[in-house]
Amino acid sequence: MVEVAGERERLPGSRPTDARLPRGRHDLPREFVSRTQRDRLIDAMARVVAQKGYANASLTEVCTTAGVSTRAFYEHFADKETCLLAAFDLGIVLMQKTVAEAFAQPAGWPQRIHRGLDTLLRILAAEPAFAVLAIVEVLAAGPRARERRRRLLEGYVGFFSEVPRRPGAPEVPDGVVEAVINGVYGVIFDLVSTGRAAELPDRLPDLTYFVLVPFLGPTVAARVALPS
Protein backbone atom coordinates (compact mmCIF):
# COMPACT_ATOMS: atom_id res chain seq x y z
CA MET A 1 0.00 0.00 0.00
CA VAL A 2 1.03 3.62 -0.46
CA GLU A 3 0.09 6.74 1.42
CA VAL A 4 -1.97 9.01 -0.84
CA ALA A 5 -3.82 12.13 0.32
CA GLY A 6 -3.78 10.92 3.92
CA GLU A 7 -5.33 7.55 3.08
CA ARG A 8 -3.98 4.06 2.47
CA GLU A 9 -4.65 3.23 -1.16
CA ARG A 10 -3.68 -0.11 -2.67
CA LEU A 11 -1.60 -0.65 -5.75
CA PRO A 12 -2.93 -3.30 -8.14
CA GLY A 13 -1.98 -6.78 -6.94
CA SER A 14 -2.04 -6.01 -3.22
CA ARG A 15 -5.69 -6.45 -2.17
CA PRO A 16 -6.63 -9.14 0.36
CA THR A 17 -7.68 -12.27 -1.51
CA ASP A 18 -10.57 -12.99 0.89
CA ALA A 19 -12.38 -9.67 0.28
CA ARG A 20 -15.27 -11.00 -1.83
CA LEU A 21 -18.67 -9.65 -2.64
CA PRO A 22 -21.58 -11.72 -1.28
CA ARG A 23 -23.23 -14.09 -3.75
CA GLY A 24 -26.94 -14.09 -4.51
CA ARG A 25 -29.35 -11.38 -3.43
CA HIS A 26 -27.98 -8.57 -1.32
CA ASP A 27 -28.71 -4.95 -0.48
CA LEU A 28 -25.43 -3.46 -1.65
CA PRO A 29 -25.79 -0.37 -3.90
CA ARG A 30 -25.25 -1.08 -7.59
CA GLU A 31 -22.56 1.61 -7.80
CA PHE A 32 -20.63 -0.03 -4.96
CA VAL A 33 -20.86 -3.46 -6.58
CA SER A 34 -19.71 -2.09 -9.94
CA ARG A 35 -16.78 -0.20 -8.44
CA THR A 36 -15.74 -3.19 -6.35
CA GLN A 37 -15.90 -5.52 -9.35
CA ARG A 38 -13.71 -3.18 -11.37
CA ASP A 39 -11.21 -2.80 -8.53
CA ARG A 40 -11.02 -6.57 -8.07
CA LEU A 41 -10.49 -7.18 -11.78
CA ILE A 42 -7.66 -4.65 -11.87
CA ASP A 43 -6.09 -6.27 -8.84
CA ALA A 44 -6.51 -9.76 -10.28
CA MET A 45 -4.95 -8.70 -13.58
CA ALA A 46 -1.79 -7.68 -11.74
CA ARG A 47 -1.70 -10.94 -9.78
CA VAL A 48 -2.23 -13.20 -12.79
CA VAL A 49 0.16 -11.28 -15.05
CA ALA A 50 2.84 -11.43 -12.35
CA GLN A 51 2.40 -15.21 -12.11
CA LYS A 52 1.86 -16.18 -15.74
CA GLY A 53 3.08 -13.27 -17.85
CA TYR A 54 0.82 -11.10 -19.98
CA ALA A 55 0.81 -13.43 -22.98
CA ASN A 56 -0.30 -16.41 -20.86
CA ALA A 57 -2.76 -14.56 -18.63
CA SER A 58 -6.28 -15.70 -19.57
CA LEU A 59 -9.44 -13.73 -18.92
CA THR A 60 -10.92 -16.83 -17.30
CA GLU A 61 -8.14 -16.92 -14.74
CA VAL A 62 -8.34 -13.18 -14.13
CA CYS A 63 -12.10 -13.42 -13.53
CA THR A 64 -11.70 -16.47 -11.28
CA THR A 65 -9.02 -14.72 -9.24
CA ALA A 66 -11.23 -11.63 -8.94
CA GLY A 67 -14.37 -13.61 -8.09
CA VAL A 68 -16.14 -11.80 -10.93
CA SER A 69 -17.99 -13.34 -13.87
CA THR A 70 -16.71 -13.05 -17.43
CA ARG A 71 -19.92 -11.26 -18.31
CA ALA A 72 -19.21 -8.67 -15.62
CA PHE A 73 -15.65 -8.30 -16.92
CA TYR A 74 -16.97 -7.07 -20.27
CA GLU A 75 -19.15 -4.53 -18.49
CA HIS A 76 -15.95 -2.85 -17.34
CA PHE A 77 -13.29 -3.61 -19.96
CA ALA A 78 -13.28 -4.24 -23.69
CA ASP A 79 -10.49 -6.82 -23.49
CA LYS A 80 -7.42 -8.00 -21.58
CA GLU A 81 -5.28 -5.14 -22.86
CA THR A 82 -7.73 -2.52 -21.62
CA CYS A 83 -7.77 -4.08 -18.17
CA LEU A 84 -3.97 -4.19 -18.00
CA LEU A 85 -3.75 -0.55 -19.06
CA ALA A 86 -6.20 0.38 -16.30
CA ALA A 87 -4.05 -1.48 -13.77
CA PHE A 88 -0.91 0.21 -15.04
CA ASP A 89 -2.47 3.68 -15.03
CA LEU A 90 -3.90 3.35 -11.52
CA GLY A 91 -0.71 2.00 -10.03
CA ILE A 92 1.53 4.55 -11.71
CA VAL A 93 -0.63 7.45 -10.53
CA LEU A 94 -0.44 6.23 -6.93
CA MET A 95 3.27 5.42 -7.10
CA GLN A 96 4.30 8.65 -8.79
CA LYS A 97 2.23 10.76 -6.42
CA THR A 98 4.00 9.20 -3.45
CA VAL A 99 7.44 9.58 -5.01
CA ALA A 100 6.74 13.21 -5.94
CA GLU A 101 5.57 13.99 -2.41
CA ALA A 102 8.77 12.51 -0.98
CA PHE A 103 10.89 14.47 -3.45
CA ALA A 104 9.05 17.71 -2.66
CA GLN A 105 9.97 17.73 1.04
CA PRO A 106 12.40 20.59 1.83
CA ALA A 107 16.08 19.74 1.38
CA GLY A 108 18.86 20.22 -1.13
CA TRP A 109 18.36 18.72 -4.58
CA PRO A 110 20.76 15.79 -3.99
CA GLN A 111 19.02 14.80 -0.77
CA ARG A 112 15.62 15.08 -2.45
CA ILE A 113 16.78 12.79 -5.27
CA HIS A 114 18.02 10.29 -2.65
CA ARG A 115 14.68 10.41 -0.84
CA GLY A 116 12.57 10.12 -3.98
CA LEU A 117 14.62 7.19 -5.25
CA ASP A 118 14.40 5.50 -1.87
CA THR A 119 10.61 5.85 -1.97
CA LEU A 120 10.39 4.42 -5.49
CA LEU A 121 12.55 1.39 -4.68
CA ARG A 122 10.65 0.64 -1.48
CA ILE A 123 7.26 0.80 -3.20
CA LEU A 124 8.34 -1.61 -5.94
CA ALA A 125 9.93 -3.95 -3.42
CA ALA A 126 6.77 -3.98 -1.29
CA GLU A 127 4.46 -4.54 -4.28
CA PRO A 128 6.13 -7.23 -6.43
CA ALA A 129 3.01 -8.09 -8.47
CA PHE A 130 2.57 -4.49 -9.56
CA ALA A 131 6.32 -4.18 -10.14
CA VAL A 132 6.24 -7.10 -12.59
CA LEU A 133 3.25 -5.66 -14.43
CA ALA A 134 4.55 -2.08 -14.60
CA ILE A 135 8.25 -2.73 -15.21
CA VAL A 136 8.41 -6.01 -17.13
CA GLU A 137 5.13 -7.21 -18.61
CA VAL A 138 4.10 -3.77 -19.86
CA LEU A 139 6.61 -4.34 -22.65
CA ALA A 140 4.65 -7.40 -23.84
CA ALA A 141 1.24 -5.74 -23.83
CA GLY A 142 1.33 -3.92 -27.16
CA PRO A 143 2.11 -0.43 -28.47
CA ARG A 144 -0.31 1.45 -26.20
CA ALA A 145 1.30 -0.07 -23.11
CA ARG A 146 4.81 0.63 -24.38
CA GLU A 147 3.83 4.25 -25.04
CA ARG A 148 2.71 4.53 -21.43
CA ARG A 149 6.07 3.17 -20.31
CA ARG A 150 7.81 5.76 -22.49
CA ARG A 151 5.76 8.56 -20.93
CA LEU A 152 6.50 7.23 -17.45
CA LEU A 153 10.25 7.42 -18.01
CA GLU A 154 9.93 10.80 -19.71
CA GLY A 155 8.13 12.08 -16.62
CA TYR A 156 11.24 11.57 -14.50
CA VAL A 157 13.05 14.28 -16.46
CA GLY A 158 11.23 16.83 -14.32
CA PHE A 159 13.13 15.67 -11.24
CA PHE A 160 16.30 17.06 -12.85
CA SER A 161 15.01 20.57 -13.48
CA GLU A 162 16.75 21.93 -10.37
CA VAL A 163 20.18 20.36 -10.84
CA PRO A 164 22.72 22.75 -9.23
CA ARG A 165 25.58 24.05 -11.38
CA ARG A 166 29.10 23.38 -10.08
CA PRO A 167 31.30 26.48 -10.42
CA GLY A 168 33.97 25.88 -13.02
CA ALA A 169 32.70 22.43 -13.95
CA PRO A 170 32.08 21.63 -17.62
CA GLU A 171 28.48 21.65 -18.79
CA VAL A 172 26.79 18.25 -18.64
CA PRO A 173 26.11 17.03 -22.21
CA ASP A 174 22.59 16.80 -23.55
CA GLY A 175 21.17 13.33 -23.18
CA VAL A 176 22.79 12.54 -19.83
CA VAL A 177 19.51 12.86 -17.94
CA GLU A 178 17.82 10.43 -20.30
CA ALA A 179 20.76 8.04 -20.01
CA VAL A 180 20.64 8.19 -16.21
CA ILE A 181 16.89 7.50 -16.13
CA ASN A 182 17.24 4.56 -18.49
CA GLY A 183 20.18 3.24 -16.49
CA VAL A 184 18.17 3.22 -13.27
CA TYR A 185 15.28 1.59 -15.10
CA GLY A 186 17.63 -1.09 -16.38
CA VAL A 187 18.76 -2.03 -12.88
CA ILE A 188 15.17 -2.11 -11.64
CA PHE A 189 14.11 -4.21 -14.65
CA ASP A 190 16.89 -6.73 -14.03
CA LEU A 191 15.93 -7.26 -10.40
CA VAL A 192 12.16 -7.36 -10.96
CA SER A 193 12.35 -9.64 -14.01
CA THR A 194 14.46 -12.17 -12.09
CA GLY A 195 12.23 -12.25 -9.02
CA ARG A 196 14.52 -10.10 -6.88
CA ALA A 197 12.34 -7.03 -6.35
CA ALA A 198 12.88 -7.35 -2.60
CA GLU A 199 16.54 -6.43 -3.16
CA LEU A 200 15.71 -3.04 -4.69
CA PRO A 201 16.10 -0.97 -1.48
CA ASP A 202 19.60 -2.44 -1.06
CA ARG A 203 20.60 -0.78 -4.33
CA LEU A 204 19.78 2.72 -3.09
CA PRO A 205 23.41 3.76 -2.39
CA ASP A 206 24.83 2.77 -5.78
CA LEU A 207 21.82 4.05 -7.71
CA THR A 208 21.94 7.37 -5.85
CA TYR A 209 25.63 7.68 -6.69
CA PHE A 210 24.94 6.79 -10.33
CA VAL A 211 22.22 9.45 -10.60
CA LEU A 212 24.18 12.23 -8.91
CA VAL A 213 27.77 11.78 -10.10
CA PRO A 214 27.37 13.25 -13.62
CA PHE A 215 26.03 16.48 -12.15
CA LEU A 216 27.81 16.85 -8.79
CA GLY A 217 31.02 14.87 -9.14
CA PRO A 218 32.15 11.80 -7.18
CA THR A 219 32.83 13.45 -3.84
CA VAL A 220 29.38 14.97 -3.33
CA ALA A 221 27.62 11.99 -4.92
CA ALA A 222 29.36 9.58 -2.55
CA ARG A 223 28.58 11.74 0.46
CA VAL A 224 24.85 11.76 -0.34
CA ALA A 225 24.72 8.09 -1.39
CA LEU A 226 26.56 6.87 1.72
CA PRO A 227 25.68 9.27 4.53
CA SER A 228 27.68 8.74 7.70
N, C-alpha and C positions, 0 to 999 in steps of 0.2 A: 504494500500500500504506500501511497505518497500523501504528503500533507498539501492540500490545495484549498485555499480560501478558508482556512481554519477547520476544515473537515477532512476525514480520512476517506479518500476516494481510491478505488481499486483499479489497478492496471489490468487489462485483459489477461486472463490466465491465472488470476489469483483469488477468485471467489471461492467460498466454501462449497464443496461438492454436495453437501447435504441440504443446501438451501433450495428446496423444490416448491413449486406451486402445488396446492392441493388438487387432486383429481376429482372429476365429477362436478356436481353443482356446488357453488360457493357464492358468497356475497361480495367478493372482491370487485372493486371498480374495474371496468373494462380497460381504462387508460392505464391502471396499475399493472394489470395482467399483460397488456401489450408491451409496456416499457420493460417489465421484468423478463418477458420472453426474449426481447431484443438483446437485453443485457446478457442474458444467459447464453444466447447464441454467439455473441461476440466473445464471451469468455471461453466457451467451448471451442471456438475456432482456434484461439491461441493455444489451448491445451492439445488439441488434436494435431495441429500443424507442428507443434514442438515435438510431438512423439513420432509422427509419421512423415513429416515433410509435406509441403504444400501439394506437390504432385500426387501424393498417395492419400491425402486427406479426403475422405468421402463425405458427402452431405449426410448420408445415413448415420455415420459415426458422429458427426458434429451434432446432429439432432438428438441422437441417443445420449451423448454426453451432456447436452443441455437439458434433457428431459422435455423437449419440445417437438411437436410433430413436424413432419416434412411439409405438410400443408401450411402450418403456421410459419415455417421458415420463409416460404415464398410470399407471405404477407409482409415480411420485413425486408427481404433481400432478393434481388433478381437472380443471383447465382453465387457460387462460392467466392469468386473474385470480389464481388461487391461486399460480401461479409468480411473478407480479410481486409479490404481497404478500410472498412469501418473500424475494425479492431486496431489497425495501424494508426489511423487518424486519432482515435480516442486516446490510445496509449501515448502517442507522441505529444499531444496537447498537454496531458497531465505531466509527463516527464519533463518536457521543456519548460513548463511553467515553474516547476519546482527547481530546476537547474537555474533558471533566470533569477528566481527569487534569492537563491543562495549567492549567485554572482553579484546581485545588486546590493548586498549588505556592505556598509562602509568599510573601506580598506584600500590599500594601494592596488593598482591593477594586477601585479603578480600574485598577490595574496587572493584576490578575487578569482583569478583563473584557477588557482590551486583549489579553492573552495568549490567552485562550480564543477570542476573535473571530478573532485571527490564525490560530490553529490551524484553526478551522472554514473560513475562506476558503481556506487553503492546501490543505486536503483536497479541497474541491470543485473547486479549480482543477486539482489533480493528477489527479482522477478524473472527467473530463467526462462519460463515459457514465453513471456512477452519479448525477452531479449532475442530468443531464437526467431520469432516471427519478424521482429522489426529490424534485426541486423542481418540475418542469414536468409530466411525463406522469402523475404520481400523481393529478393533478386530473382526468384523463380515464379513470381506471380504475374508476370506480364508487364507491358510497357507502362501502364498507369501506375503500378506499384513502384517500378524503378524510377519513374519521374518523381514520385513522392520521396523516395530515398534521396534523389539528387537535391530536391528542395530542402530536405532536412539538413544535409551537409552544408548546403549553401547558407542556411540560416545561422550557422556557427561563425560565419565571417564577422557578424556584428559584435561578437565578443572581443574582436581585435581592433575595434575602432578607437580605443583609448590607449594604444600601445605607447609608452613613453619613449621619447627620443634620447639616445645616449649622446652627450656632447662629444663631438669629434669622431664618433663612430660612423662607418660608411652606411649609406642608406640600404635598407633591406630590399633585395630585388623583388619585383612583382612576381607573384605566384607562390611566394613562400608561405603565406597564410593558407592557401589552398593545399599546398603540399603537407603542411603540418596537420591540418584537419584530416586529410586522407590517411596520413600516417597513423594518427590516433585511431581512426576507424579501422585500419588494418589490424592493429593489435587487438582491438575489441572483437573484431570478426574472428580472428584466429582462436581466441579463448572461447567465445560463445559457440562457434561451429564445432569445436572439439569437446564440448561438454564441460568446460572449465570456467564458466561464468563466475563461479564463487571466488575465483582467484583475482578477479578484476580489481578490487580495492587494494590488493598487494602491489599492483602496478602503478599506483598513484605517484610515488617518488620519481620513477624513471619517465613516466609520461609527462609529469609536470616539468621536469628538466627539458625534455624533448620539445615541449611547446614553448618554453620561455627562452631557451638558449639562442635562437636566431635573433631575438630582439634585444635581449639584456646581457648577453655574454655568459660564459660558464660560471663565473664567480657568483653573480646574483642568482642565476638559475639554480645553482646547487644549494645556495642558502635558503631559497624558498622551498625547493623540493625536499630538502632534508633539514627541517628546522631542528635546532638543538633543544 
